[in-house]
Amino acid sequence: MKGISCNTYYRRLRVVRTALLAQTSPTAQKIIPLSSSMAIQRSEPIQPQPIPVCEKVMIRKNGIEIELPQEVSEKMLLILLRGLQEC
């Protein structure tokens, strides 16, 4: 390293890092307690929203649209998907 020993390099690097950390150390942040008047109060618990149920299965590919009932069999669905792969 251009005439500088590794020990000297790392010692000086540590001194520079320590000096930079001392200059840039952030000020301590204060924790402010949340008073009861600021707390969000709910009179009733939050109810989960129901997941909408789809009544049909829609498949679209390259301008082809297929609408199937929700009860479509796995076998029929696989046959249609294989056919659409060839389109």
PyMOL Python script that loads the backbone (N, CA, C, O; Angstrom):
from pymol import cmd

cmd.read_pdbstr("""\
ATOM      1  N   MET A   1       0.824  -1.188   0.000  1.00  0.00           N
ATOM      2  CA  MET A   1       0.000   0.000   0.000  1.00  0.00           C
ATOM      3  C   MET A   1       0.873   1.258   0.000  1.00  0.00           C
ATOM      4  O   MET A   1       0.835   2.036   0.953  1.00  0.00           O
ATOM      5  N   LYS A   2       1.599   1.446  -0.983  1.00  0.00           N
ATOM      6  CA  LYS A   2       2.389   2.662  -1.200  1.00  0.00           C
ATOM      7  C   LYS A   2       3.213   3.056   0.018  1.00  0.00           C
ATOM      8  O   LYS A   2       3.230   4.225   0.404  1.00  0.00           O
ATOM      9  N   GLY A   3       3.885   2.107   0.614  1.00  0.00           N
ATOM     10  CA  GLY A   3       4.800   2.405   1.709  1.00  0.00           C
ATOM     11  C   GLY A   3       4.161   2.527   3.081  1.00  0.00           C
ATOM     12  O   GLY A   3       4.856   2.863   4.040  1.00  0.00           O
ATOM     13  N   ILE A   4       2.868   2.270   3.215  1.00  0.00           N
ATOM     14  CA  ILE A   4       2.191   2.346   4.522  1.00  0.00           C
ATOM     15  C   ILE A   4       1.886   0.916   4.958  1.00  0.00           C
ATOM     16  O   ILE A   4       1.352   0.128   4.177  1.00  0.00           O
ATOM     17  N   SER A   5       2.216   0.587   6.174  1.00  0.00           N
ATOM     18  CA  SER A   5       1.930  -0.770   6.663  1.00  0.00           C
ATOM     19  C   SER A   5       0.434  -0.917   6.915  1.00  0.00           C
ATOM     20  O   SER A   5      -0.279   0.062   7.132  1.00  0.00           O
ATOM     21  N   CYS A   6      -0.012  -2.150   6.879  1.00  0.00           N
ATOM     22  CA  CYS A   6      -1.443  -2.423   7.105  1.00  0.00           C
ATOM     23  C   CYS A   6      -1.888  -1.946   8.483  1.00  0.00           C
ATOM     24  O   CYS A   6      -2.981  -1.399   8.626  1.00  0.00           O
ATOM     25  N   ASN A   7      -1.047  -2.149   9.499  1.00  0.00           N
ATOM     26  CA  ASN A   7      -1.410  -1.717  10.854  1.00  0.00           C
ATOM     27  C   ASN A   7      -1.615  -0.215  10.915  1.00  0.00           C
ATOM     28  O   ASN A   7      -2.573   0.262  11.523  1.00  0.00           O
ATOM     29  N   THR A   8      -0.723   0.526  10.290  1.00  0.00           N
ATOM     30  CA  THR A   8      -0.844   1.994  10.284  1.00  0.00           C
ATOM     31  C   THR A   8      -2.101   2.422   9.535  1.00  0.00           C
ATOM     32  O   THR A   8      -2.819   3.316   9.984  1.00  0.00           O
ATOM     33  N   TYR A   9      -2.367   1.791   8.404  1.00  0.00           N
ATOM     34  CA  TYR A   9      -3.548   2.129   7.614  1.00  0.00           C
ATOM     35  C   TYR A   9      -4.823   1.943   8.430  1.00  0.00           C
ATOM     36  O   TYR A   9      -5.649   2.852   8.511  1.00  0.00           O
ATOM     37  N   TYR A  10      -4.983   0.773   9.031  1.00  0.00           N
ATOM     38  CA  TYR A  10      -6.215   0.490   9.770  1.00  0.00           C
ATOM     39  C   TYR A  10      -6.336   1.321  11.046  1.00  0.00           C
ATOM     40  O   TYR A  10      -7.448   1.667  11.445  1.00  0.00           O
ATOM     41  N   ARG A  11      -5.218   1.648  11.693  1.00  0.00           N
ATOM     42  CA  ARG A  11      -5.250   2.506  12.878  1.00  0.00           C
ATOM     43  C   ARG A  11      -5.745   3.899  12.490  1.00  0.00           C
ATOM     44  O   ARG A  11      -6.603   4.468  13.164  1.00  0.00           O
ATOM     45  N   ARG A  12      -5.201   4.443  11.399  1.00  0.00           N
ATOM     46  CA  ARG A  12      -5.629   5.786  10.962  1.00  0.00           C
ATOM     47  C   ARG A  12      -7.065   5.767  10.445  1.00  0.00           C
ATOM     48  O   ARG A  12      -7.807   6.731  10.632  1.00  0.00           O
ATOM     49  N   LEU A  13      -7.449   4.688   9.805  1.00  0.00           N
ATOM     50  CA  LEU A  13      -8.830   4.561   9.349  1.00  0.00           C
ATOM     51  C   LEU A  13      -9.790   4.588  10.534  1.00  0.00           C
ATOM     52  O   LEU A  13     -10.843   5.223  10.473  1.00  0.00           O
ATOM     53  N   ARG A  14      -9.421   3.894  11.617  1.00  0.00           N
ATOM     54  CA  ARG A  14     -10.247   3.888  12.820  1.00  0.00           C
ATOM     55  C   ARG A  14     -10.360   5.289  13.408  1.00  0.00           C
ATOM     56  O   ARG A  14     -11.439   5.690  13.844  1.00  0.00           O
ATOM     57  N   VAL A  15      -9.252   6.042  13.424  1.00  0.00           N
ATOM     58  CA  VAL A  15      -9.274   7.406  13.954  1.00  0.00           C
ATOM     59  C   VAL A  15     -10.199   8.288  13.119  1.00  0.00           C
ATOM     60  O   VAL A  15     -10.975   9.072  13.665  1.00  0.00           O
ATOM     61  N   VAL A  16     -10.118   8.160  11.802  1.00  0.00           N
ATOM     62  CA  VAL A  16     -10.966   8.969  10.919  1.00  0.00           C
ATOM     63  C   VAL A  16     -12.430   8.587  11.109  1.00  0.00           C
ATOM     64  O   VAL A  16     -13.283   9.469  11.210  1.00  0.00           O
ATOM     65  N   ARG A  17     -12.738   7.302  11.160  1.00  0.00           N
ATOM     66  CA  ARG A  17     -14.127   6.868  11.367  1.00  0.00           C
ATOM     67  C   ARG A  17     -14.673   7.365  12.697  1.00  0.00           C
ATOM     68  O   ARG A  17     -15.811   7.830  12.763  1.00  0.00           O
ATOM     69  N   THR A  18     -13.882   7.274  13.747  1.00  0.00           N
ATOM     70  CA  THR A  18     -14.329   7.733  15.057  1.00  0.00           C
ATOM     71  C   THR A  18     -14.629   9.221  15.024  1.00  0.00           C
ATOM     72  O   THR A  18     -15.634   9.667  15.578  1.00  0.00           O
ATOM     73  N   ALA A  19     -13.762   9.995  14.374  1.00  0.00           N
ATOM     74  CA  ALA A  19     -13.972  11.446  14.273  1.00  0.00           C
ATOM     75  C   ALA A  19     -15.243  11.753  13.483  1.00  0.00           C
ATOM     76  O   ALA A  19     -16.010  12.637  13.864  1.00  0.00           O
ATOM     77  N   LEU A  20     -15.470  11.031  12.391  1.00  0.00           N
ATOM     78  CA  LEU A  20     -16.674  11.265  11.592  1.00  0.00           C
ATOM     79  C   LEU A  20     -17.938  10.881  12.355  1.00  0.00           C
ATOM     80  O   LEU A  20     -18.948  11.580  12.275  1.00  0.00           O
ATOM     81  N   LEU A  21     -17.886   9.791  13.082  1.00  0.00           N
ATOM     82  CA  LEU A  21     -19.049   9.385  13.872  1.00  0.00           C
ATOM     83  C   LEU A  21     -19.368  10.403  14.960  1.00  0.00           C
ATOM     84  O   LEU A  21     -20.535  10.661  15.255  1.00  0.00           O
ATOM     85  N   ALA A  22     -18.323  10.981  15.556  1.00  0.00           N
ATOM     86  CA  ALA A  22     -18.538  11.996  16.592  1.00  0.00           C
ATOM     87  C   ALA A  22     -19.216  13.230  16.007  1.00  0.00           C
ATOM     88  O   ALA A  22     -20.034  13.860  16.677  1.00  0.00           O
ATOM     89  N   GLN A  23     -18.888  13.582  14.772  1.00  0.00           N
ATOM     90  CA  GLN A  23     -19.480  14.755  14.128  1.00  0.00           C
ATOM     91  C   GLN A  23     -20.922  14.515  13.707  1.00  0.00           C
ATOM     92  O   GLN A  23     -21.751  15.422  13.780  1.00  0.00           O
ATOM     93  N   THR A  24     -21.220  13.311  13.271  1.00  0.00           N
ATOM     94  CA  THR A  24     -22.533  13.047  12.692  1.00  0.00           C
ATOM     95  C   THR A  24     -23.476  12.289  13.603  1.00  0.00           C
ATOM     96  O   THR A  24     -24.564  11.912  13.166  1.00  0.00           O
ATOM     97  N   SER A  25     -23.103  12.050  14.854  1.00  0.00           N
ATOM     98  CA  SER A  25     -23.992  11.274  15.720  1.00  0.00           C
ATOM     99  C   SER A  25     -25.290  12.043  15.944  1.00  0.00           C
ATOM    100  O   SER A  25     -25.265  13.221  16.303  1.00  0.00           O
ATOM    101  N   PRO A  26     -26.425  11.376  15.731  1.00  0.00           N
ATOM    102  CA  PRO A  26     -27.712  12.051  15.878  1.00  0.00           C
ATOM    103  C   PRO A  26     -28.011  12.349  17.348  1.00  0.00           C
ATOM    104  O   PRO A  26     -27.540  11.660  18.253  1.00  0.00           O
ATOM    105  N   THR A  27     -28.791  13.373  17.547  1.00  0.00           N
ATOM    106  CA  THR A  27     -29.199  13.702  18.912  1.00  0.00           C
ATOM    107  C   THR A  27     -30.209  12.663  19.369  1.00  0.00           C
ATOM    108  O   THR A  27     -30.953  12.106  18.563  1.00  0.00           O
ATOM    109  N   ALA A  28     -30.226  12.415  20.637  1.00  0.00           N
ATOM    110  CA  ALA A  28     -31.145  11.414  21.188  1.00  0.00           C
ATOM    111  C   ALA A  28     -32.579  11.876  21.001  1.00  0.00           C
ATOM    112  O   ALA A  28     -32.904  13.040  21.237  1.00  0.00           O
ATOM    113  N   GLN A  29     -33.426  10.965  20.579  1.00  0.00           N
ATOM    114  CA  GLN A  29     -34.828  11.286  20.393  1.00  0.00           C
ATOM    115  C   GLN A  29     -35.579  11.033  21.688  1.00  0.00           C
ATOM    116  O   GLN A  29     -35.303  10.069  22.402  1.00  0.00           O
ATOM    117  N   LYS A  30     -36.516  11.893  21.980  1.00  0.00           N
ATOM    118  CA  LYS A  30     -37.316  11.737  23.184  1.00  0.00           C
ATOM    119  C   LYS A  30     -38.559  10.913  22.862  1.00  0.00           C
ATOM    120  O   LYS A  30     -39.149  11.050  21.790  1.00  0.00           O
ATOM    121  N   ILE A  31     -38.940  10.074  23.788  1.00  0.00           N
ATOM    122  CA  ILE A  31     -40.167   9.294  23.646  1.00  0.00           C
ATOM    123  C   ILE A  31     -41.271  10.048  24.363  1.00  0.00           C
ATOM    124  O   ILE A  31     -41.179  10.338  25.556  1.00  0.00           O
ATOM    125  N   ILE A  32     -42.301  10.356  23.621  1.00  0.00           N
ATOM    126  CA  ILE A  32     -43.421  11.097  24.183  1.00  0.00           C
ATOM    127  C   ILE A  32     -44.560  10.109  24.405  1.00  0.00           C
ATOM    128  O   ILE A  32     -45.031   9.485  23.455  1.00  0.00           O
ATOM    129  N   PRO A  33     -45.010   9.959  25.659  1.00  0.00           N
ATOM    130  CA  PRO A  33     -46.096   9.003  25.912  1.00  0.00           C
ATOM    131  C   PRO A  33     -47.399   9.476  25.271  1.00  0.00           C
ATOM    132  O   PRO A  33     -47.665  10.675  25.179  1.00  0.00           O
ATOM    133  N   LEU A  34     -48.183   8.536  24.845  1.00  0.00           N
ATOM    134  CA  LEU A  34     -49.470   8.811  24.233  1.00  0.00           C
ATOM    135  C   LEU A  34     -50.510   8.903  25.332  1.00  0.00           C
ATOM    136  O   LEU A  34     -50.773   7.929  26.038  1.00  0.00           O
ATOM    137  N   SER A  35     -51.090  10.066  25.469  1.00  0.00           N
ATOM    138  CA  SER A  35     -52.088  10.232  26.528  1.00  0.00           C
ATOM    139  C   SER A  35     -53.386   9.555  26.120  1.00  0.00           C
ATOM    140  O   SER A  35     -53.623   9.296  24.940  1.00  0.00           O
ATOM    141  N   SER A  36     -54.213   9.275  27.101  1.00  0.00           N
ATOM    142  CA  SER A  36     -55.461   8.574  26.816  1.00  0.00           C
ATOM    143  C   SER A  36     -56.401   9.413  25.968  1.00  0.00           C
ATOM    144  O   SER A  36     -57.253   8.865  25.269  1.00  0.00           O
ATOM    145  N   SER A  37     -56.261  10.741  26.014  1.00  0.00           N
ATOM    146  CA  SER A  37     -57.135  11.589  25.199  1.00  0.00           C
ATOM    147  C   SER A  37     -56.750  11.522  23.733  1.00  0.00           C
ATOM    148  O   SER A  37     -57.576  11.800  22.864  1.00  0.00           O
ATOM    149  N   MET A  38     -55.490  11.152  23.441  1.00  0.00           N
ATOM    150  CA  MET A  38     -55.044  11.074  22.063  1.00  0.00           C
ATOM    151  C   MET A  38     -55.253   9.683  21.479  1.00  0.00           C
ATOM    152  O   MET A  38     -55.191   9.509  20.262  1.00  0.00           O
ATOM    153  N   ALA A  39     -55.495   8.713  22.311  1.00  0.00           N
ATOM    154  CA  ALA A  39     -55.638   7.335  21.837  1.00  0.00           C
ATOM    155  C   ALA A  39     -56.912   7.190  21.027  1.00  0.00           C
ATOM    156  O   ALA A  39     -57.919   7.837  21.314  1.00  0.00           O
ATOM    157  N   ILE A  40     -56.863   6.347  20.022  1.00  0.00           N
ATOM    158  CA  ILE A  40     -58.040   6.084  19.202  1.00  0.00           C
ATOM    159  C   ILE A  40     -58.929   5.114  19.968  1.00  0.00           C
ATOM    160  O   ILE A  40     -58.506   4.030  20.370  1.00  0.00           O
ATOM    161  N   GLN A  41     -60.157   5.534  20.153  1.00  0.00           N
ATOM    162  CA  GLN A  41     -61.090   4.695  20.895  1.00  0.00           C
ATOM    163  C   GLN A  41     -62.207   4.275  19.955  1.00  0.00           C
ATOM    164  O   GLN A  41     -62.779   5.102  19.245  1.00  0.00           O
ATOM    165  N   ARG A  42     -62.508   3.005  19.957  1.00  0.00           N
ATOM    166  CA  ARG A  42     -63.597   2.486  19.125  1.00  0.00           C
ATOM    167  C   ARG A  42     -64.665   1.917  20.051  1.00  0.00           C
ATOM    168  O   ARG A  42     -64.367   1.209  21.012  1.00  0.00           O
ATOM    169  N   SER A  43     -65.914   2.243  19.739  1.00  0.00           N
ATOM    170  CA  SER A  43     -66.999   1.745  20.567  1.00  0.00           C
ATOM    171  C   SER A  43     -67.345   0.299  20.225  1.00  0.00           C
ATOM    172  O   SER A  43     -67.881  -0.425  21.063  1.00  0.00           O
ATOM    173  N   GLU A  44     -67.039  -0.126  18.993  1.00  0.00           N
ATOM    174  CA  GLU A  44     -67.335  -1.499  18.604  1.00  0.00           C
ATOM    175  C   GLU A  44     -66.120  -2.097  17.900  1.00  0.00           C
ATOM    176  O   GLU A  44     -65.371  -1.375  17.242  1.00  0.00           O
ATOM    177  N   PRO A  45     -65.920  -3.391  18.031  1.00  0.00           N
ATOM    178  CA  PRO A  45     -64.751  -4.017  17.401  1.00  0.00           C
ATOM    179  C   PRO A  45     -64.878  -3.998  15.875  1.00  0.00           C
ATOM    180  O   PRO A  45     -65.981  -3.963  15.329  1.00  0.00           O
ATOM    181  N   ILE A  46     -63.737  -4.023  15.209  1.00  0.00           N
ATOM    182  CA  ILE A  46     -63.713  -4.034  13.749  1.00  0.00           C
ATOM    183  C   ILE A  46     -64.099  -5.429  13.268  1.00  0.00           C
ATOM    184  O   ILE A  46     -63.517  -6.428  13.689  1.00  0.00           O
ATOM    185  N   GLN A  47     -65.074  -5.479  12.394  1.00  0.00           N
ATOM    186  CA  GLN A  47     -65.534  -6.746  11.839  1.00  0.00           C
ATOM    187  C   GLN A  47     -64.828  -6.986  10.503  1.00  0.00           C
ATOM    188  O   GLN A  47     -64.751  -6.078   9.676  1.00  0.00           O
ATOM    189  N   PRO A  48     -64.315  -8.197  10.285  1.00  0.00           N
ATOM    190  CA  PRO A  48     -63.681  -8.467   8.994  1.00  0.00           C
ATOM    191  C   PRO A  48     -64.705  -8.433   7.869  1.00  0.00           C
ATOM    192  O   PRO A  48     -65.847  -8.861   8.034  1.00  0.00           O
ATOM    193  N   GLN A  49     -64.277  -7.918   6.725  1.00  0.00           N
ATOM    194  CA  GLN A  49     -65.161  -7.841   5.569  1.00  0.00           C
ATOM    195  C   GLN A  49     -65.256  -9.215   4.914  1.00  0.00           C
ATOM    196  O   GLN A  49     -64.241  -9.894   4.759  1.00  0.00           O
ATOM    197  N   PRO A  50     -66.449  -9.630   4.532  1.00  0.00           N
ATOM    198  CA  PRO A  50     -66.570 -10.931   3.869  1.00  0.00           C
ATOM    199  C   PRO A  50     -65.907 -10.892   2.492  1.00  0.00           C
ATOM    200  O   PRO A  50     -65.922  -9.871   1.805  1.00  0.00           O
ATOM    201  N   ILE A  51     -65.331 -12.016   2.112  1.00  0.00           N
ATOM    202  CA  ILE A  51     -64.699 -12.126   0.806  1.00  0.00           C
ATOM    203  C   ILE A  51     -65.793 -12.396  -0.219  1.00  0.00           C
ATOM    204  O   ILE A  51     -66.589 -13.320  -0.052  1.00  0.00           O
ATOM    205  N   PRO A  52     -65.834 -11.585  -1.290  1.00  0.00           N
ATOM    206  CA  PRO A  52     -66.888 -11.808  -2.277  1.00  0.00           C
ATOM    207  C   PRO A  52     -66.711 -13.167  -2.956  1.00  0.00           C
ATOM    208  O   PRO A  52     -65.595 -13.587  -3.262  1.00  0.00           O
ATOM    209  N   VAL A  53     -67.824 -13.833  -3.180  1.00  0.00           N
ATOM    210  CA  VAL A  53     -67.807 -15.151  -3.805  1.00  0.00           C
ATOM    211  C   VAL A  53     -68.088 -14.973  -5.290  1.00  0.00           C
ATOM    212  O   VAL A  53     -69.085 -14.365  -5.679  1.00  0.00           O
ATOM    213  N   CYS A  54     -67.193 -15.515  -6.113  1.00  0.00           N
ATOM    214  CA  CYS A  54     -67.394 -15.457  -7.558  1.00  0.00           C
ATOM    215  C   CYS A  54     -68.390 -16.538  -7.955  1.00  0.00           C
ATOM    216  O   CYS A  54     -68.323 -17.668  -7.472  1.00  0.00           O
ATOM    217  N   GLU A  55     -69.304 -16.180  -8.829  1.00  0.00           N
ATOM    218  CA  GLU A  55     -70.313 -17.136  -9.257  1.00  0.00           C
ATOM    219  C   GLU A  55     -69.916 -17.847 -10.533  1.00  0.00           C
ATOM    220  O   GLU A  55     -70.525 -18.850 -10.904  1.00  0.00           O
ATOM    221  N   LYS A  56     -68.885 -17.328 -11.218  1.00  0.00           N
ATOM    222  CA  LYS A  56     -68.455 -17.961 -12.453  1.00  0.00           C
ATOM    223  C   LYS A  56     -66.955 -17.804 -12.626  1.00  0.00           C
ATOM    224  O   LYS A  56     -66.325 -16.956 -11.995  1.00  0.00           O
ATOM    225  N   VAL A  57     -66.405 -18.623 -13.480  1.00  0.00           N
ATOM    226  CA  VAL A  57     -64.985 -18.595 -13.788  1.00  0.00           C
ATOM    227  C   VAL A  57     -64.836 -17.990 -15.176  1.00  0.00           C
ATOM    228  O   VAL A  57     -65.482 -18.430 -16.127  1.00  0.00           O
ATOM    229  N   MET A  58     -63.973 -16.968 -15.289  1.00  0.00           N
ATOM    230  CA  MET A  58     -63.743 -16.323 -16.584  1.00  0.00           C
ATOM    231  C   MET A  58     -62.309 -16.604 -17.010  1.00  0.00           C
ATOM    232  O   MET A  58     -61.381 -16.451 -16.216  1.00  0.00           O
ATOM    233  N   ILE A  59     -62.127 -17.014 -18.256  1.00  0.00           N
ATOM    234  CA  ILE A  59     -60.797 -17.225 -18.827  1.00  0.00           C
ATOM    235  C   ILE A  59     -60.721 -16.399 -20.097  1.00  0.00           C
ATOM    236  O   ILE A  59     -61.589 -16.497 -20.965  1.00  0.00           O
ATOM    237  N   ARG A  60     -59.667 -15.573 -20.204  1.00  0.00           N
ATOM    238  CA  ARG A  60     -59.481 -14.744 -21.399  1.00  0.00           C
ATOM    239  C   ARG A  60     -58.067 -14.943 -21.925  1.00  0.00           C
ATOM    240  O   ARG A  60     -57.093 -14.923 -21.173  1.00  0.00           O
ATOM    241  N   LYS A  61     -57.982 -15.138 -23.255  1.00  0.00           N
ATOM    242  CA  LYS A  61     -56.667 -15.248 -23.877  1.00  0.00           C
ATOM    243  C   LYS A  61     -56.801 -14.930 -25.357  1.00  0.00           C
ATOM    244  O   LYS A  61     -57.635 -15.504 -26.057  1.00  0.00           O
ATOM    245  N   ASN A  62     -55.973 -14.010 -25.821  1.00  0.00           N
ATOM    246  CA  ASN A  62     -55.912 -13.646 -27.246  1.00  0.00           C
ATOM    247  C   ASN A  62     -57.287 -13.392 -27.854  1.00  0.00           C
ATOM    248  O   ASN A  62     -57.585 -13.882 -28.944  1.00  0.00           O
ATOM    249  N   GLY A  63     -58.116 -12.637 -27.163  1.00  0.00           N
ATOM    250  CA  GLY A  63     -59.435 -12.299 -27.683  1.00  0.00           C
ATOM    251  C   GLY A  63     -60.481 -13.386 -27.482  1.00  0.00           C
ATOM    252  O   GLY A  63     -61.644 -13.185 -27.831  1.00  0.00           O
ATOM    253  N   ILE A  64     -60.103 -14.517 -26.936  1.00  0.00           N
ATOM    254  CA  ILE A  64     -61.054 -15.589 -26.650  1.00  0.00           C
ATOM    255  C   ILE A  64     -61.487 -15.453 -25.195  1.00  0.00           C
ATOM    256  O   ILE A  64     -60.655 -15.308 -24.299  1.00  0.00           O
ATOM    257  N   GLU A  65     -62.783 -15.500 -24.973  1.00  0.00           N
ATOM    258  CA  GLU A  65     -63.313 -15.379 -23.612  1.00  0.00           C
ATOM    259  C   GLU A  65     -64.203 -16.584 -23.321  1.00  0.00           C
ATOM    260  O   GLU A  65     -65.140 -16.878 -24.063  1.00  0.00           O
ATOM    261  N   ILE A  66     -63.893 -17.264 -22.239  1.00  0.00           N
ATOM    262  CA  ILE A  66     -64.665 -18.439 -21.842  1.00  0.00           C
ATOM    263  C   ILE A  66     -65.240 -18.185 -20.462  1.00  0.00           C
ATOM    264  O   ILE A  66     -64.522 -17.824 -19.530  1.00  0.00           O
ATOM    265  N   GLU A  67     -66.535 -18.377 -20.345  1.00  0.00           N
ATOM    266  CA  GLU A  67     -67.219 -18.198 -19.065  1.00  0.00           C
ATOM    267  C   GLU A  67     -67.761 -19.552 -18.632  1.00  0.00           C
ATOM    268  O   GLU A  67     -68.514 -20.195 -19.363  1.00  0.00           O
ATOM    269  N   LEU A  68     -67.369 -19.978 -17.431  1.00  0.00           N
ATOM    270  CA  LEU A  68     -67.748 -21.297 -16.931  1.00  0.00           C
ATOM    271  C   LEU A  68     -68.423 -21.167 -15.578  1.00  0.00           C
ATOM    272  O   LEU A  68     -68.178 -20.206 -14.849  1.00  0.00           O
ATOM    273  N   PRO A  69     -69.274 -22.130 -15.235  1.00  0.00           N
ATOM    274  CA  PRO A  69     -69.860 -22.098 -13.892  1.00  0.00           C
ATOM    275  C   PRO A  69     -68.792 -22.404 -12.847  1.00  0.00           C
ATOM    276  O   PRO A  69     -67.774 -23.026 -13.149  1.00  0.00           O
ATOM    277  N   GLN A  70     -69.032 -21.971 -11.639  1.00  0.00           N
ATOM    278  CA  GLN A  70     -68.064 -22.164 -10.558  1.00  0.00           C
ATOM    279  C   GLN A  70     -67.829 -23.647 -10.281  1.00  0.00           C
ATOM    280  O   GLN A  70     -66.759 -24.021  -9.801  1.00  0.00           O
ATOM    281  N   GLU A  71     -68.799 -24.482 -10.572  1.00  0.00           N
ATOM    282  CA  GLU A  71     -68.693 -25.898 -10.281  1.00  0.00           C
ATOM    283  C   GLU A  71     -68.013 -26.685 -11.392  1.00  0.00           C
ATOM    284  O   GLU A  71     -68.100 -27.913 -11.412  1.00  0.00           O
ATOM    285  N   VAL A  72     -67.341 -26.013 -12.314  1.00  0.00           N
ATOM    286  CA  VAL A  72     -66.699 -26.703 -13.435  1.00  0.00           C
ATOM    287  C   VAL A  72     -65.709 -27.732 -12.893  1.00  0.00           C
ATOM    288  O   VAL A  72     -65.003 -27.478 -11.917  1.00  0.00           O
ATOM    289  N   SER A  73     -65.670 -28.879 -13.532  1.00  0.00           N
ATOM    290  CA  SER A  73     -64.796 -29.944 -13.052  1.00  0.00           C
ATOM    291  C   SER A  73     -63.337 -29.629 -13.386  1.00  0.00           C
ATOM    292  O   SER A  73     -63.037 -28.904 -14.334  1.00  0.00           O
ATOM    293  N   GLU A  74     -62.466 -30.182 -12.596  1.00  0.00           N
ATOM    294  CA  GLU A  74     -61.027 -29.984 -12.809  1.00  0.00           C
ATOM    295  C   GLU A  74     -60.615 -30.546 -14.165  1.00  0.00           C
ATOM    296  O   GLU A  74     -59.772 -29.971 -14.853  1.00  0.00           O
ATOM    297  N   LYS A  75     -61.210 -31.663 -14.541  1.00  0.00           N
ATOM    298  CA  LYS A  75     -60.879 -32.297 -15.820  1.00  0.00           C
ATOM    299  C   LYS A  75     -61.250 -31.381 -16.984  1.00  0.00           C
ATOM    300  O   LYS A  75     -60.458 -31.205 -17.910  1.00  0.00           O
ATOM    301  N   MET A  76     -62.435 -30.803 -16.945  1.00  0.00           N
ATOM    302  CA  MET A  76     -62.885 -29.909 -18.008  1.00  0.00           C
ATOM    303  C   MET A  76     -62.004 -28.662 -18.073  1.00  0.00           C
ATOM    304  O   MET A  76     -61.664 -28.191 -19.158  1.00  0.00           O
ATOM    305  N   LEU A  77     -61.638 -28.133 -16.909  1.00  0.00           N
ATOM    306  CA  LEU A  77     -60.791 -26.949 -16.858  1.00  0.00           C
ATOM    307  C   LEU A  77     -59.411 -27.237 -17.459  1.00  0.00           C
ATOM    308  O   LEU A  77     -58.877 -26.412 -18.200  1.00  0.00           O
ATOM    309  N   LEU A  78     -58.840 -28.385 -17.149  1.00  0.00           N
ATOM    310  CA  LEU A  78     -57.548 -28.758 -17.719  1.00  0.00           C
ATOM    311  C   LEU A  78     -57.618 -28.917 -19.232  1.00  0.00           C
ATOM    312  O   LEU A  78     -56.699 -28.507 -19.940  1.00  0.00           O
ATOM    313  N   ILE A  79     -58.701 -29.509 -19.734  1.00  0.00           N
ATOM    314  CA  ILE A  79     -58.868 -29.673 -21.167  1.00  0.00           C
ATOM    315  C   ILE A  79     -58.934 -28.311 -21.861  1.00  0.00           C
ATOM    316  O   ILE A  79     -58.306 -28.111 -22.900  1.00  0.00           O
ATOM    317  N   LEU A  80     -59.693 -27.378 -21.287  1.00  0.00           N
ATOM    318  CA  LEU A  80     -59.795 -26.037 -21.867  1.00  0.00           C
ATOM    319  C   LEU A  80     -58.465 -25.302 -21.831  1.00  0.00           C
ATOM    320  O   LEU A  80     -58.095 -24.646 -22.805  1.00  0.00           O
ATOM    321  N   LEU A  81     -57.735 -25.404 -20.714  1.00  0.00           N
ATOM    322  CA  LEU A  81     -56.450 -24.710 -20.616  1.00  0.00           C
ATOM    323  C   LEU A  81     -55.429 -25.281 -21.599  1.00  0.00           C
ATOM    324  O   LEU A  81     -54.639 -24.533 -22.175  1.00  0.00           O
ATOM    325  N   ARG A  82     -55.440 -26.579 -21.790  1.00  0.00           N
ATOM    326  CA  ARG A  82     -54.524 -27.186 -22.781  1.00  0.00           C
ATOM    327  C   ARG A  82     -54.880 -26.702 -24.194  1.00  0.00           C
ATOM    328  O   ARG A  82     -54.000 -26.416 -25.006  1.00  0.00           O
ATOM    329  N   GLY A  83     -56.164 -26.619 -24.463  1.00  0.00           N
ATOM    330  CA  GLY A  83     -56.595 -26.113 -25.772  1.00  0.00           C
ATOM    331  C   GLY A  83     -56.199 -24.662 -25.975  1.00  0.00           C
ATOM    332  O   GLY A  83     -55.811 -24.278 -27.078  1.00  0.00           O
ATOM    333  N   LEU A  84     -56.288 -23.860 -24.942  1.00  0.00           N
ATOM    334  CA  LEU A  84     -55.914 -22.448 -25.076  1.00  0.00           C
ATOM    335  C   LEU A  84     -54.411 -22.273 -25.258  1.00  0.00           C
ATOM    336  O   LEU A  84     -53.977 -21.281 -25.844  1.00  0.00           O
ATOM    337  N   GLN A  85     -53.622 -23.198 -24.778  1.00  0.00           N
ATOM    338  CA  GLN A  85     -52.180 -23.105 -24.975  1.00  0.00           C
ATOM    339  C   GLN A  85     -51.818 -23.167 -26.437  1.00  0.00           C
ATOM    340  O   GLN A  85     -50.810 -22.594 -26.852  1.00  0.00           O
ATOM    341  N   GLU A  86     -52.618 -23.848 -27.221  1.00  0.00           N
ATOM    342  CA  GLU A  86     -52.346 -23.998 -28.655  1.00  0.00           C
ATOM    343  C   GLU A  86     -52.801 -22.810 -29.464  1.00  0.00           C
ATOM    344  O   GLU A  86     -52.455 -22.703 -30.640  1.00  0.00           O
ATOM    345  N   CYS A  87     -53.568 -21.910 -28.870  1.00  0.00           N
ATOM    346  CA  CYS A  87     -54.083 -20.736 -29.596  1.00  0.00           C
ATOM    347  C   CYS A  87     -53.004 -19.695 -29.777  1.00  0.00           C
ATOM    348  O   CYS A  87     -53.254 -18.642 -30.364  1.00  0.00           O
TER     349      CYS A  87
END
""", "prot")
cmd.dss("prot")
cmd.show_as("cartoon", "prot")
cmd.util.cbc("prot")
cmd.orient("prot")
